[in-house]
Amino acid sequence: MVYRLKYWLVLVLLIFTCGAVSARNAEFRVAIKTDGFTELDHDQAVVSSDGGPIILIGFEHNFVSSGPVTIVPTAEGILVADDHEQLLMGSPVWVYPEHNCRLTLESIKRGDAWGFSPSYRGFLEITLTESHKLQIINTVTVEDYLYGVVPSEMPVSSPLEALKAQAVASRTYVVRAIIEARSAGRSYHVDDSVFAQVYNNRQEDSRAKEAVDQTSGIVMLDSSGLLVRSYFHSTSSGFTAAAHEVWGGSTRSSFPGTPISYLLSRSVLTSDLVVDWSDEEQAFAFLRDKTIDSYEKQSPWFRWQVKFTRKQLEQIINANLADRYRAQPEFVLTQNSSGEFVSAPIPEDGIGELLDIKVSARGSGGNALSVDIVSTNGTFRVSKELNIRSLLCPTNRYTGSEDIVIHRMHDQILNYSLLPSANIAFEINRNNNEIAEVIVYGGGIGHGVGMSQWGARGMAEAGYSYEDILQAFYQDITLIDIYTVSDWHSLVFEVENR
């Protein structure tokens, strides 16, 4: 049923949602992507509520429905319709549920193999874009947002202390992201994908909610009193990576970058084993050993290996090397006649025959900083974690041959789109001095910086508290309740100008 709402009702709703509220109830904006977290622009939105009516508010028209409501972009504006009525509205349109209810976006799917339509706390703002699509933004409080993040980022079967550690890391991450987004010039603070934190890819769960509630407001500050960059990843090789050795530096001369005190390499082992990463034999032995004692040992990605024939590896490298050079020419170099590595275009016919491949530099956590590819068309040095992982992706997409198999701890996976991590070592098998096959031994999955989620789980199972877990991964941090901070101005200024 369509109604012309009284303007006082519109005003009350806007004041209630956007007016002065406590820090605990302050809201921020999350951009919602399409299926598979692919695009920001939607062809349509279908919205229902888990209880009560749906209220749609525009500048000139309002619409109330028991739902579901279909929202479609047109050249004239946003068209909203249910089973009984339709109305052309302007842009944006704000969509509210009844008090304490949630809005479900039936037009998108989340959950991968456990497909479902996600539900959102707070309200939605739907805007017509210049390309006549819809942008959907969820305005929500930090704590309500975390109800959708924690189960999406960590299995809810994890011990409560691990889930609490995840809640604090995720809260710290998003509070800092909200502050930093002020200078980004976009209409939202974060999106709902891995480019920020995964949000609502799993349904809310009582244990994850308990972890959020029991740590409400808790964030991490570094030794200078600033919000930390609380990166996390699934699994390390047994040692996390230092942030400055993964992302630091935008030029050859500045990589690795400046160390961040709380994001240095940390051991996730249950022993005091030390590895000399400058000794390639030690690195190889460590990354090949599935019996290493670690808090992450239950992760399927703790150890993995993948075998390439020489032809397969040549095809994969040729398919990706020039793209990596175009994306980051400072970090894809060619050795010249003087033996120096310089930035130069990749030969049009690729690398030719692969003669050797080796890790030429490692970080303090054992992650490859650069990989050298020796071939008949030259020697190429590829640096930085994402370039290395993108270059050596273990998929038959580029080979047209049989499946490429990654053997994990106790199972296998086919045709992965990215090398799981940069914690790698090579075994080269030759036939009459020519490479027959290359086996890549690896540990962990992801960038390796900050908290290992499987490590947090293992530490919680061993009896560690969430505070202990966070201190183990982020050195010399302090935990505070962000909602008790009175002087926000200095914190904002410090973070934005760091």
Disulfide bonds with the S-S distance in Angstrom:
none
